């Protein structure tokens, strides 16, 4: 799968604004997250453990948030 974030610089637009739009687009498309995920190999069992750990972390955070309200 090929991810391409493209931003065209409009005439008279400062480069900083175009760069800001590019960064926002990359963040919205989760390109960085995808690159990090593919930067190393996880065995299927390891991947499952990581996924379960993240789920536990999310549920703890949700429970903590609900008790504080």
mmCIF file as Biopython writes it, N, C-alpha, C and O atoms, coordinates in Angstrom:
data_model
#
loop_
_atom_site.group_PDB
_atom_site.id
_atom_site.type_symbol
_atom_site.label_atom_id
_atom_site.label_alt_id
_atom_site.label_comp_id
_atom_site.label_asym_id
_atom_site.label_entity_id
_atom_site.label_seq_id
_atom_site.pdbx_PDB_ins_code
_atom_site.Cartn_x
_atom_site.Cartn_y
_atom_site.Cartn_z
_atom_site.occupancy
_atom_site.B_iso_or_equiv
_atom_site.auth_seq_id
_atom_site.auth_asym_id
_atom_site.pdbx_PDB_model_num
ATOM 1   N N  . UNK A ? 1  ? 0.851   -1.168  0.000  1.0 0.0 1  A 1 
ATOM 2   C CA . UNK A ? 1  ? 0.000   0.000   0.000  1.0 0.0 1  A 1 
ATOM 3   C C  . UNK A ? 1  ? 0.894   1.228   0.000  1.0 0.0 1  A 1 
ATOM 4   O O  . UNK A ? 1  ? 1.881   1.294   0.734  1.0 0.0 1  A 1 
ATOM 5   N N  . UNK A ? 2  ? 0.543   2.187   -0.821 1.0 0.0 2  A 1 
ATOM 6   C CA . UNK A ? 2  ? 1.360   3.380   -0.975 1.0 0.0 2  A 1 
ATOM 7   C C  . UNK A ? 2  ? 0.588   4.586   -0.465 1.0 0.0 2  A 1 
ATOM 8   O O  . UNK A ? 2  ? -0.523  4.856   -0.921 1.0 0.0 2  A 1 
ATOM 9   N N  . UNK A ? 3  ? 1.171   5.304   0.475  1.0 0.0 3  A 1 
ATOM 10  C CA . UNK A ? 3  ? 0.535   6.486   1.023  1.0 0.0 3  A 1 
ATOM 11  C C  . UNK A ? 3  ? 1.243   7.714   0.479  1.0 0.0 3  A 1 
ATOM 12  O O  . UNK A ? 3  ? 2.466   7.832   0.563  1.0 0.0 3  A 1 
ATOM 13  N N  . UNK A ? 4  ? 0.473   8.611   -0.071 1.0 0.0 4  A 1 
ATOM 14  C CA . UNK A ? 4  ? 1.039   9.857   -0.552 1.0 0.0 4  A 1 
ATOM 15  C C  . UNK A ? 4  ? 0.191   11.013  -0.051 1.0 0.0 4  A 1 
ATOM 16  O O  . UNK A ? 4  ? -0.992  11.112  -0.377 1.0 0.0 4  A 1 
ATOM 17  N N  . UNK A ? 5  ? 0.782   11.860  0.720  1.0 0.0 5  A 1 
ATOM 18  C CA . UNK A ? 5  ? 0.112   13.083  1.147  1.0 0.0 5  A 1 
ATOM 19  C C  . UNK A ? 5  ? 0.635   14.187  0.248  1.0 0.0 5  A 1 
ATOM 20  O O  . UNK A ? 5  ? 1.841   14.420  0.159  1.0 0.0 5  A 1 
ATOM 21  N N  . UNK A ? 6  ? -0.274  14.851  -0.404 1.0 0.0 6  A 1 
ATOM 22  C CA . UNK A ? 6  ? 0.138   15.873  -1.357 1.0 0.0 6  A 1 
ATOM 23  C C  . UNK A ? 6  ? -0.551  17.181  -1.030 1.0 0.0 6  A 1 
ATOM 24  O O  . UNK A ? 6  ? -1.758  17.225  -0.793 1.0 0.0 6  A 1 
ATOM 25  N N  . UNK A ? 7  ? 0.235   18.244  -1.023 1.0 0.0 7  A 1 
ATOM 26  C CA . UNK A ? 7  ? -0.296  19.582  -0.795 1.0 0.0 7  A 1 
ATOM 27  C C  . UNK A ? 7  ? 0.292   20.481  -1.864 1.0 0.0 7  A 1 
ATOM 28  O O  . UNK A ? 7  ? 1.510   20.569  -2.018 1.0 0.0 7  A 1 
ATOM 29  N N  . UNK A ? 8  ? -0.564  21.132  -2.583 1.0 0.0 8  A 1 
ATOM 30  C CA . UNK A ? 8  ? -0.098  22.056  -3.626 1.0 0.0 8  A 1 
ATOM 31  C C  . UNK A ? 8  ? 0.028   23.460  -3.022 1.0 0.0 8  A 1 
ATOM 32  O O  . UNK A ? 8  ? -0.876  23.947  -2.344 1.0 0.0 8  A 1 
ATOM 33  N N  . UNK A ? 9  ? 1.149   24.079  -3.283 1.0 0.0 9  A 1 
ATOM 34  C CA . UNK A ? 9  ? 1.381   25.436  -2.785 1.0 0.0 9  A 1 
ATOM 35  C C  . UNK A ? 9  ? 0.668   26.399  -3.724 1.0 0.0 9  A 1 
ATOM 36  O O  . UNK A ? 9  ? 0.940   26.442  -4.924 1.0 0.0 9  A 1 
ATOM 37  N N  . UNK A ? 10 ? -0.249  27.168  -3.151 1.0 0.0 10 A 1 
ATOM 38  C CA . UNK A ? 10 ? -1.000  28.112  -3.963 1.0 0.0 10 A 1 
ATOM 39  C C  . UNK A ? 10 ? -0.165  29.354  -4.218 1.0 0.0 10 A 1 
ATOM 40  O O  . UNK A ? 10 ? 0.764   29.661  -3.471 1.0 0.0 10 A 1 
ATOM 41  N N  . UNK A ? 11 ? -0.505  30.050  -5.265 1.0 0.0 11 A 1 
ATOM 42  C CA . UNK A ? 11 ? 0.273   31.216  -5.654 1.0 0.0 11 A 1 
ATOM 43  C C  . UNK A ? 11 ? 0.194   32.286  -4.565 1.0 0.0 11 A 1 
ATOM 44  O O  . UNK A ? 11 ? -0.894  32.657  -4.126 1.0 0.0 11 A 1 
ATOM 45  N N  . UNK A ? 12 ? 1.337   32.769  -4.143 1.0 0.0 12 A 1 
ATOM 46  C CA . UNK A ? 12 ? 1.404   33.802  -3.123 1.0 0.0 12 A 1 
ATOM 47  C C  . UNK A ? 12 ? 1.283   33.271  -1.699 1.0 0.0 12 A 1 
ATOM 48  O O  . UNK A ? 12 ? 1.302   34.051  -0.747 1.0 0.0 12 A 1 
ATOM 49  N N  . UNK A ? 13 ? 1.158   31.942  -1.542 1.0 0.0 13 A 1 
ATOM 50  C CA . UNK A ? 13 ? 1.025   31.355  -0.204 1.0 0.0 13 A 1 
ATOM 51  C C  . UNK A ? 13 ? 2.409   31.143  0.408  1.0 0.0 13 A 1 
ATOM 52  O O  . UNK A ? 13 ? 3.302   30.613  -0.253 1.0 0.0 13 A 1 
ATOM 53  N N  . UNK A ? 14 ? 2.589   31.545  1.639  1.0 0.0 14 A 1 
ATOM 54  C CA . UNK A ? 14 ? 3.882   31.307  2.291  1.0 0.0 14 A 1 
ATOM 55  C C  . UNK A ? 14 ? 4.144   29.800  2.438  1.0 0.0 14 A 1 
ATOM 56  O O  . UNK A ? 14 ? 3.215   29.013  2.620  1.0 0.0 14 A 1 
ATOM 57  N N  . UNK A ? 15 ? 5.385   29.426  2.357  1.0 0.0 15 A 1 
ATOM 58  C CA . UNK A ? 15 ? 5.773   28.020  2.460  1.0 0.0 15 A 1 
ATOM 59  C C  . UNK A ? 15 ? 5.410   27.454  3.835  1.0 0.0 15 A 1 
ATOM 60  O O  . UNK A ? 15 ? 5.075   26.275  3.950  1.0 0.0 15 A 1 
ATOM 61  N N  . UNK A ? 16 ? 5.474   28.281  4.872  1.0 0.0 16 A 1 
ATOM 62  C CA . UNK A ? 16 ? 5.138   27.829  6.218  1.0 0.0 16 A 1 
ATOM 63  C C  . UNK A ? 16 ? 3.684   27.346  6.293  1.0 0.0 16 A 1 
ATOM 64  O O  . UNK A ? 16 ? 3.388   26.343  6.942  1.0 0.0 16 A 1 
ATOM 65  N N  . UNK A ? 17 ? 2.787   28.071  5.625  1.0 0.0 17 A 1 
ATOM 66  C CA . UNK A ? 17 ? 1.374   27.669  5.628  1.0 0.0 17 A 1 
ATOM 67  C C  . UNK A ? 17 ? 1.184   26.342  4.906  1.0 0.0 17 A 1 
ATOM 68  O O  . UNK A ? 17 ? 0.431   25.483  5.365  1.0 0.0 17 A 1 
ATOM 69  N N  . UNK A ? 18 ? 1.862   26.175  3.782  1.0 0.0 18 A 1 
ATOM 70  C CA . UNK A ? 18 ? 1.761   24.919  3.036  1.0 0.0 18 A 1 
ATOM 71  C C  . UNK A ? 18 ? 2.344   23.769  3.861  1.0 0.0 18 A 1 
ATOM 72  O O  . UNK A ? 18 ? 1.797   22.665  3.856  1.0 0.0 18 A 1 
ATOM 73  N N  . UNK A ? 19 ? 3.425   24.014  4.553  1.0 0.0 19 A 1 
ATOM 74  C CA . UNK A ? 19 ? 4.028   22.987  5.399  1.0 0.0 19 A 1 
ATOM 75  C C  . UNK A ? 19 ? 3.090   22.610  6.541  1.0 0.0 19 A 1 
ATOM 76  O O  . UNK A ? 19 ? 2.978   21.435  6.889  1.0 0.0 19 A 1 
ATOM 77  N N  . UNK A ? 20 ? 2.424   23.590  7.120  1.0 0.0 20 A 1 
ATOM 78  C CA . UNK A ? 20 ? 1.457   23.338  8.196  1.0 0.0 20 A 1 
ATOM 79  C C  . UNK A ? 20 ? 0.300   22.484  7.678  1.0 0.0 20 A 1 
ATOM 80  O O  . UNK A ? 20 ? -0.142  21.556  8.356  1.0 0.0 20 A 1 
ATOM 81  N N  . UNK A ? 21 ? -0.195  22.803  6.465  1.0 0.0 21 A 1 
ATOM 82  C CA . UNK A ? 21 ? -1.267  22.001  5.869  1.0 0.0 21 A 1 
ATOM 83  C C  . UNK A ? 21 ? -0.802  20.575  5.596  1.0 0.0 21 A 1 
ATOM 84  O O  . UNK A ? 21 ? -1.548  19.617  5.796  1.0 0.0 21 A 1 
ATOM 85  N N  . UNK A ? 22 ? 0.455   20.449  5.133  1.0 0.0 22 A 1 
ATOM 86  C CA . UNK A ? 22 ? 1.004   19.118  4.853  1.0 0.0 22 A 1 
ATOM 87  C C  . UNK A ? 22 ? 1.093   18.290  6.134  1.0 0.0 22 A 1 
ATOM 88  O O  . UNK A ? 22 ? 0.702   17.122  6.152  1.0 0.0 22 A 1 
ATOM 89  N N  . UNK A ? 23 ? 1.602   18.892  7.193  1.0 0.0 23 A 1 
ATOM 90  C CA . UNK A ? 23 ? 1.718   18.176  8.474  1.0 0.0 23 A 1 
ATOM 91  C C  . UNK A ? 23 ? 0.348   17.729  8.965  1.0 0.0 23 A 1 
ATOM 92  O O  . UNK A ? 23 ? 0.203   16.605  9.446  1.0 0.0 23 A 1 
ATOM 93  N N  . UNK A ? 24 ? -0.656  18.590  8.849  1.0 0.0 24 A 1 
ATOM 94  C CA . UNK A ? 24 ? -2.010  18.251  9.285  1.0 0.0 24 A 1 
ATOM 95  C C  . UNK A ? 24 ? -2.563  17.087  8.453  1.0 0.0 24 A 1 
ATOM 96  O O  . UNK A ? 24 ? -3.210  16.186  8.986  1.0 0.0 24 A 1 
ATOM 97  N N  . UNK A ? 25 ? -2.305  17.119  7.156  1.0 0.0 25 A 1 
ATOM 98  C CA . UNK A ? 25 ? -2.798  16.053  6.275  1.0 0.0 25 A 1 
ATOM 99  C C  . UNK A ? 25 ? -2.127  14.723  6.605  1.0 0.0 25 A 1 
ATOM 100 O O  . UNK A ? 25 ? -2.791  13.687  6.636  1.0 0.0 25 A 1 
ATOM 101 N N  . UNK A ? 26 ? -0.822  14.741  6.850  1.0 0.0 26 A 1 
ATOM 102 C CA . UNK A ? 26 ? -0.095  13.522  7.212  1.0 0.0 26 A 1 
ATOM 103 C C  . UNK A ? 26 ? -0.641  12.970  8.523  1.0 0.0 26 A 1 
ATOM 104 O O  . UNK A ? 26 ? -0.797  11.758  8.675  1.0 0.0 26 A 1 
ATOM 105 N N  . UNK A ? 27 ? -0.930  13.853  9.463  1.0 0.0 27 A 1 
ATOM 106 C CA . UNK A ? 27 ? -1.452  13.419  10.756 1.0 0.0 27 A 1 
ATOM 107 C C  . UNK A ? 27 ? -2.858  12.834  10.606 1.0 0.0 27 A 1 
ATOM 108 O O  . UNK A ? 27 ? -3.172  11.827  11.241 1.0 0.0 27 A 1 
ATOM 109 N N  . UNK A ? 28 ? -3.695  13.436  9.791  1.0 0.0 28 A 1 
ATOM 110 C CA . UNK A ? 28 ? -5.056  12.949  9.597  1.0 0.0 28 A 1 
ATOM 111 C C  . UNK A ? 28 ? -5.074  11.583  8.924  1.0 0.0 28 A 1 
ATOM 112 O O  . UNK A ? 28 ? -5.930  10.750  9.225  1.0 0.0 28 A 1 
ATOM 113 N N  . UNK A ? 29 ? -4.142  11.352  8.023  1.0 0.0 29 A 1 
ATOM 114 C CA . UNK A ? 29 ? -4.109  10.090  7.291  1.0 0.0 29 A 1 
ATOM 115 C C  . UNK A ? 29 ? -3.340  8.999   8.038  1.0 0.0 29 A 1 
ATOM 116 O O  . UNK A ? 29 ? -3.190  7.891   7.522  1.0 0.0 29 A 1 
ATOM 117 N N  . UNK A ? 30 ? -2.858  9.293   9.228  1.0 0.0 30 A 1 
ATOM 118 C CA . UNK A ? 30 ? -2.132  8.332   10.065 1.0 0.0 30 A 1 
ATOM 119 C C  . UNK A ? 30 ? -0.946  7.690   9.355  1.0 0.0 30 A 1 
ATOM 120 O O  . UNK A ? 30 ? -0.666  6.508   9.555  1.0 0.0 30 A 1 
ATOM 121 N N  . UNK A ? 31 ? -0.260  8.455   8.538  1.0 0.0 31 A 1 
ATOM 122 C CA . UNK A ? 31 ? 0.887   7.931   7.790  1.0 0.0 31 A 1 
ATOM 123 C C  . UNK A ? 31 ? 2.029   7.604   8.743  1.0 0.0 31 A 1 
ATOM 124 O O  . UNK A ? 31 ? 2.676   6.568   8.597  1.0 0.0 31 A 1 
ATOM 125 N N  . UNK A ? 32 ? 2.282   8.470   9.711  1.0 0.0 32 A 1 
ATOM 126 C CA . UNK A ? 32 ? 3.381   8.255   10.657 1.0 0.0 32 A 1 
ATOM 127 C C  . UNK A ? 32 ? 3.138   6.983   11.454 1.0 0.0 32 A 1 
ATOM 128 O O  . UNK A ? 32 ? 4.052   6.177   11.633 1.0 0.0 32 A 1 
ATOM 129 N N  . UNK A ? 33 ? 1.905   6.795   11.937 1.0 0.0 33 A 1 
ATOM 130 C CA . UNK A ? 33 ? 1.572   5.607   12.722 1.0 0.0 33 A 1 
ATOM 131 C C  . UNK A ? 33 ? 1.795   4.341   11.891 1.0 0.0 33 A 1 
ATOM 132 O O  . UNK A ? 33 ? 2.303   3.340   12.397 1.0 0.0 33 A 1 
ATOM 133 N N  . UNK A ? 34 ? 1.416   4.393   10.625 1.0 0.0 34 A 1 
ATOM 134 C CA . UNK A ? 34 ? 1.566   3.237   9.739  1.0 0.0 34 A 1 
ATOM 135 C C  . UNK A ? 34 ? 3.049   2.930   9.501  1.0 0.0 34 A 1 
ATOM 136 O O  . UNK A ? 34 ? 3.445   1.764   9.492  1.0 0.0 34 A 1 
ATOM 137 N N  . UNK A ? 35 ? 3.853   3.951   9.312  1.0 0.0 35 A 1 
ATOM 138 C CA . UNK A ? 35 ? 5.297   3.757   9.091  1.0 0.0 35 A 1 
ATOM 139 C C  . UNK A ? 35 ? 5.934   3.139   10.329 1.0 0.0 35 A 1 
ATOM 140 O O  . UNK A ? 35 ? 6.744   2.218   10.217 1.0 0.0 35 A 1 
ATOM 141 N N  . UNK A ? 36 ? 5.570   3.643   11.514 1.0 0.0 36 A 1 
ATOM 142 C CA . UNK A ? 36 ? 6.125   3.091   12.745 1.0 0.0 36 A 1 
ATOM 143 C C  . UNK A ? 36 ? 5.711   1.640   12.924 1.0 0.0 36 A 1 
ATOM 144 O O  . UNK A ? 36 ? 6.495   0.819   13.402 1.0 0.0 36 A 1 
ATOM 145 N N  . UNK A ? 37 ? 4.464   1.322   12.537 1.0 0.0 37 A 1 
ATOM 146 C CA . UNK A ? 37 ? 3.970   -0.041  12.697 1.0 0.0 37 A 1 
ATOM 147 C C  . UNK A ? 37 ? 4.726   -1.008  11.793 1.0 0.0 37 A 1 
ATOM 148 O O  . UNK A ? 37 ? 4.915   -2.171  12.149 1.0 0.0 37 A 1 
ATOM 149 N N  . UNK A ? 38 ? 5.155   -0.539  10.634 1.0 0.0 38 A 1 
ATOM 150 C CA . UNK A ? 38 ? 5.860   -1.407  9.691  1.0 0.0 38 A 1 
ATOM 151 C C  . UNK A ? 38 ? 7.377   -1.346  9.843  1.0 0.0 38 A 1 
ATOM 152 O O  . UNK A ? 38 ? 8.095   -2.007  9.094  1.0 0.0 38 A 1 
ATOM 153 N N  . UNK A ? 39 ? 7.872   -0.568  10.793 1.0 0.0 39 A 1 
ATOM 154 C CA . UNK A ? 39 ? 9.321   -0.400  10.898 1.0 0.0 39 A 1 
ATOM 155 C C  . UNK A ? 39 ? 10.004  -1.601  11.543 1.0 0.0 39 A 1 
ATOM 156 O O  . UNK A ? 39 ? 11.225  -1.728  11.450 1.0 0.0 39 A 1 
ATOM 157 N N  . UNK A ? 40 ? 9.249   -2.485  12.193 1.0 0.0 40 A 1 
ATOM 158 C CA . UNK A ? 40 ? 9.834   -3.684  12.770 1.0 0.0 40 A 1 
ATOM 159 C C  . UNK A ? 40 ? 8.795   -4.788  12.746 1.0 0.0 40 A 1 
ATOM 160 O O  . UNK A ? 40 ? 7.596   -4.520  12.668 1.0 0.0 40 A 1 
ATOM 161 N N  . UNK A ? 41 ? 9.252   -6.025  12.813 1.0 0.0 41 A 1 
ATOM 162 C CA . UNK A ? 41 ? 8.354   -7.176  12.721 1.0 0.0 41 A 1 
ATOM 163 C C  . UNK A ? 41 ? 7.997   -7.672  14.110 1.0 0.0 41 A 1 
ATOM 164 O O  . UNK A ? 41 ? 8.865   -7.817  14.971 1.0 0.0 41 A 1 
ATOM 165 N N  . UNK A ? 42 ? 6.720   -7.929  14.322 1.0 0.0 42 A 1 
ATOM 166 C CA . UNK A ? 42 ? 6.257   -8.547  15.556 1.0 0.0 42 A 1 
ATOM 167 C C  . UNK A ? 42 ? 5.695   -9.918  15.213 1.0 0.0 42 A 1 
ATOM 168 O O  . UNK A ? 42 ? 4.933   -10.068 14.259 1.0 0.0 42 A 1 
ATOM 169 N N  . UNK A ? 43 ? 6.079   -10.912 16.000 1.0 0.0 43 A 1 
ATOM 170 C CA . UNK A ? 43 ? 5.504   -12.233 15.812 1.0 0.0 43 A 1 
ATOM 171 C C  . UNK A ? 43 ? 4.015   -12.145 16.127 1.0 0.0 43 A 1 
ATOM 172 O O  . UNK A ? 43 ? 3.599   -11.282 16.901 1.0 0.0 43 A 1 
ATOM 173 N N  . UNK A ? 44 ? 3.209   -13.021 15.542 1.0 0.0 44 A 1 
ATOM 174 C CA . UNK A ? 44 ? 1.767   -12.952 15.784 1.0 0.0 44 A 1 
ATOM 175 C C  . UNK A ? 44 ? 1.388   -12.991 17.270 1.0 0.0 44 A 1 
ATOM 176 O O  . UNK A ? 44 ? 0.481   -12.274 17.691 1.0 0.0 44 A 1 
ATOM 177 N N  . UNK A ? 45 ? 2.066   -13.813 18.060 1.0 0.0 45 A 1 
ATOM 178 C CA . UNK A ? 45 ? 1.771   -13.871 19.496 1.0 0.0 45 A 1 
ATOM 179 C C  . UNK A ? 45 ? 2.121   -12.574 20.197 1.0 0.0 45 A 1 
ATOM 180 O O  . UNK A ? 45 ? 1.394   -12.112 21.076 1.0 0.0 45 A 1 
ATOM 181 N N  . UNK A ? 46 ? 3.246   -11.988 19.798 1.0 0.0 46 A 1 
ATOM 182 C CA . UNK A ? 46 ? 3.665   -10.714 20.371 1.0 0.0 46 A 1 
ATOM 183 C C  . UNK A ? 46 ? 2.673   -9.615  20.012 1.0 0.0 46 A 1 
ATOM 184 O O  . UNK A ? 46 ? 2.316   -8.785  20.849 1.0 0.0 46 A 1 
ATOM 185 N N  . UNK A ? 47 ? 2.236   -9.622  18.767 1.0 0.0 47 A 1 
ATOM 186 C CA . UNK A ? 47 ? 1.279   -8.620  18.301 1.0 0.0 47 A 1 
ATOM 187 C C  . UNK A ? 47 ? -0.009  -8.716  19.116 1.0 0.0 47 A 1 
ATOM 188 O O  . UNK A ? 47 ? -0.602  -7.699  19.478 1.0 0.0 47 A 1 
ATOM 189 N N  . UNK A ? 48 ? -0.433  -9.942  19.399 1.0 0.0 48 A 1 
ATOM 190 C CA . UNK A ? 48 ? -1.652  -10.161 20.183 1.0 0.0 48 A 1 
ATOM 191 C C  . UNK A ? 48 ? -1.470  -9.617  21.601 1.0 0.0 48 A 1 
ATOM 192 O O  . UNK A ? 48 ? -2.370  -8.973  22.142 1.0 0.0 48 A 1 
ATOM 193 N N  . UNK A ? 49 ? -0.308  -9.876  22.200 1.0 0.0 49 A 1 
ATOM 194 C CA . UNK A ? 49 ? -0.044  -9.381  23.563 1.0 0.0 49 A 1 
ATOM 195 C C  . UNK A ? 49 ? -0.039  -7.854  23.603 1.0 0.0 49 A 1 
ATOM 196 O O  . UNK A ? 49 ? -0.580  -7.245  24.525 1.0 0.0 49 A 1 
ATOM 197 N N  . UNK A ? 50 ? 0.572   -7.252  22.602 1.0 0.0 50 A 1 
ATOM 198 C CA . UNK A ? 50 ? 0.616   -5.787  22.548 1.0 0.0 50 A 1 
ATOM 199 C C  . UNK A ? 50 ? -0.793  -5.230  22.397 1.0 0.0 50 A 1 
ATOM 200 O O  . UNK A ? 50 ? -1.158  -4.254  23.053 1.0 0.0 50 A 1 
ATOM 201 N N  . UNK A ? 51 ? -1.579  -5.858  21.529 1.0 0.0 51 A 1 
ATOM 202 C CA . UNK A ? 51 ? -2.951  -5.397  21.309 1.0 0.0 51 A 1 
ATOM 203 C C  . UNK A ? 51 ? -3.779  -5.514  22.588 1.0 0.0 51 A 1 
ATOM 204 O O  . UNK A ? 51 ? -4.538  -4.606  22.923 1.0 0.0 51 A 1 
ATOM 205 N N  . UNK A ? 52 ? -3.631  -6.630  23.299 1.0 0.0 52 A 1 
ATOM 206 C CA . UNK A ? 52 ? -4.359  -6.817  24.557 1.0 0.0 52 A 1 
ATOM 207 C C  . UNK A ? 52 ? -3.905  -5.814  25.614 1.0 0.0 52 A 1 
ATOM 208 O O  . UNK A ? 52 ? -4.723  -5.307  26.381 1.0 0.0 52 A 1 
ATOM 209 N N  . UNK A ? 53 ? -2.607  -5.529  25.657 1.0 0.0 53 A 1 
ATOM 210 C CA . UNK A ? 53 ? -2.093  -4.563  26.623 1.0 0.0 53 A 1 
ATOM 211 C C  . UNK A ? 53 ? -2.668  -3.174  26.342 1.0 0.0 53 A 1 
ATOM 212 O O  . UNK A ? 53 ? -3.026  -2.448  27.269 1.0 0.0 53 A 1 
ATOM 213 N N  . UNK A ? 54 ? -2.753  -2.812  25.072 1.0 0.0 54 A 1 
ATOM 214 C CA . UNK A ? 54 ? -3.328  -1.517  24.724 1.0 0.0 54 A 1 
ATOM 215 C C  . UNK A ? 54 ? -4.803  -1.462  25.101 1.0 0.0 54 A 1 
ATOM 216 O O  . UNK A ? 54 ? -5.287  -0.430  25.564 1.0 0.0 54 A 1 
ATOM 217 N N  . UNK A ? 55 ? -5.514  -2.560  24.905 1.0 0.0 55 A 1 
ATOM 218 C CA . UNK A ? 55 ? -6.933  -2.611  25.274 1.0 0.0 55 A 1 
ATOM 219 C C  . UNK A ? 55 ? -7.099  -2.451  26.784 1.0 0.0 55 A 1 
ATOM 220 O O  . UNK A ? 55 ? -7.996  -1.741  27.238 1.0 0.0 55 A 1 
ATOM 221 N N  . UNK A ? 56 ? -6.232  -3.112  27.568 1.0 0.0 56 A 1 
ATOM 222 C CA . UNK A ? 56 ? -6.293  -2.965  29.030 1.0 0.0 56 A 1 
ATOM 223 C C  . UNK A ? 56 ? -6.022  -1.515  29.437 1.0 0.0 56 A 1 
ATOM 224 O O  . UNK A ? 56 ? -6.685  -0.964  30.315 1.0 0.0 56 A 1 
ATOM 225 N N  . UNK A ? 57 ? -5.038  -0.921  28.781 1.0 0.0 57 A 1 
ATOM 226 C CA . UNK A ? 57 ? -4.679  0.460   29.092 1.0 0.0 57 A 1 
ATOM 227 C C  . UNK A ? 57 ? -5.853  1.404   28.782 1.0 0.0 57 A 1 
ATOM 228 O O  . UNK A ? 57 ? -6.157  2.300   29.570 1.0 0.0 57 A 1 
ATOM 229 N N  . UNK A ? 58 ? -6.509  1.198   27.631 1.0 0.0 58 A 1 
ATOM 230 C CA . UNK A ? 58 ? -7.657  2.021   27.270 1.0 0.0 58 A 1 
ATOM 231 C C  . UNK A ? 58 ? -8.802  1.852   28.261 1.0 0.0 58 A 1 
ATOM 232 O O  . UNK A ? 58 ? -9.438  2.829   28.657 1.0 0.0 58 A 1 
ATOM 233 N N  . UNK A ? 59 ? -9.065  0.595   28.664 1.0 0.0 59 A 1 
ATOM 234 C CA . UNK A ? 59 ? -10.174 0.355   29.588 1.0 0.0 59 A 1 
ATOM 235 C C  . UNK A ? 59 ? -9.894  0.971   30.957 1.0 0.0 59 A 1 
ATOM 236 O O  . UNK A ? 59 ? -10.801 1.512   31.590 1.0 0.0 59 A 1 
ATOM 237 N N  . UNK A ? 60 ? -8.638  0.892   31.421 1.0 0.0 60 A 1 
ATOM 238 C CA . UNK A ? 60 ? -8.288  1.525   32.699 1.0 0.0 60 A 1 
ATOM 239 C C  . UNK A ? 60 ? -8.476  3.037   32.620 1.0 0.0 60 A 1 
ATOM 240 O O  . UNK A ? 60 ? -8.985  3.663   33.550 1.0 0.0 60 A 1 
ATOM 241 N N  . UNK A ? 61 ? -8.058  3.613   31.491 1.0 0.0 61 A 1 
ATOM 242 C CA . UNK A ? 61 ? -8.179  5.048   31.303 1.0 0.0 61 A 1 
ATOM 243 C C  . UNK A ? 61 ? -9.656  5.448   31.284 1.0 0.0 61 A 1 
ATOM 244 O O  . UNK A ? 61 ? -10.042 6.458   31.873 1.0 0.0 61 A 1 
ATOM 245 N N  . UNK A ? 62 ? -10.473 4.645   30.601 1.0 0.0 62 A 1 
ATOM 246 C CA . UNK A ? 62 ? -11.911 4.930   30.513 1.0 0.0 62 A 1 
ATOM 247 C C  . UNK A ? 62 ? -12.550 4.832   31.887 1.0 0.0 62 A 1 
ATOM 248 O O  . UNK A ? 62 ? -13.361 5.683   32.255 1.0 0.0 62 A 1 
ATOM 249 N N  . UNK A ? 63 ? -12.194 3.799   32.654 1.0 0.0 63 A 1 
ATOM 250 C CA . UNK A ? 63 ? -12.750 3.620   33.994 1.0 0.0 63 A 1 
ATOM 251 C C  . UNK A ? 63 ? -12.326 4.773   34.906 1.0 0.0 63 A 1 
ATOM 252 O O  . UNK A ? 63 ? -13.132 5.262   35.698 1.0 0.0 63 A 1 
ATOM 253 N N  . UNK A ? 64 ? -11.094 5.199   34.803 1.0 0.0 64 A 1 
ATOM 254 C CA . UNK A ? 64 ? -10.590 6.303   35.617 1.0 0.0 64 A 1 
ATOM 255 C C  . UNK A ? 64 ? -11.341 7.593   35.271 1.0 0.0 64 A 1 
ATOM 256 O O  . UNK A ? 64 ? -11.675 8.386   36.152 1.0 0.0 64 A 1 
ATOM 257 N N  . UNK A ? 65 ? -11.601 7.788   33.974 1.0 0.0 65 A 1 
ATOM 258 C CA . UNK A ? 65 ? -12.297 8.981   33.521 1.0 0.0 65 A 1 
ATOM 259 C C  . UNK A ? 65 ? -13.742 8.987   34.027 1.0 0.0 65 A 1 
ATOM 260 O O  . UNK A ? 65 ? -14.257 10.027  34.437 1.0 0.0 65 A 1 
ATOM 261 N N  . UNK A ? 66 ? -14.397 7.812   33.997 1.0 0.0 66 A 1 
ATOM 262 C CA . UNK A ? 66 ? -15.784 7.714   34.440 1.0 0.0 66 A 1 
ATOM 263 C C  . UNK A ? 66 ? -15.900 7.936   35.953 1.0 0.0 66 A 1 
ATOM 264 O O  . UNK A ? 66 ? -16.882 8.527   36.403 1.0 0.0 66 A 1 
ATOM 265 N N  . UNK A ? 67 ? -14.945 7.489   36.734 1.0 0.0 67 A 1 
ATOM 266 C CA . UNK A ? 67 ? -15.024 7.659   38.188 1.0 0.0 67 A 1 
ATOM 267 C C  . UNK A ? 67 ? -14.749 9.108   38.591 1.0 0.0 67 A 1 
ATOM 268 O O  . UNK A ? 67 ? -15.247 9.568   39.619 1.0 0.0 67 A 1 
ATOM 269 N N  . UNK A ? 68 ? -13.967 9.825   37.799 1.0 0.0 68 A 1 
ATOM 270 C CA . UNK A ? 68 ? -13.630 11.205  38.151 1.0 0.0 68 A 1 
ATOM 271 C C  . UNK A ? 68 ? -14.769 12.174  37.816 1.0 0.0 68 A 1 
ATOM 272 O O  . UNK A ? 68 ? -14.807 13.289  38.336 1.0 0.0 68 A 1 
ATOM 273 N N  . UNK A ? 69 ? -15.678 11.760  36.967 1.0 0.0 69 A 1 
ATOM 274 C CA . UNK A ? 69 ? -16.770 12.668  36.564 1.0 0.0 69 A 1 
ATOM 275 C C  . UNK A ? 69 ? -17.859 12.754  37.578 1.0 0.0 69 A 1 
ATOM 276 O O  . UNK A ? 69 ? -18.836 13.475  37.375 1.0 0.0 69 A 1 
#
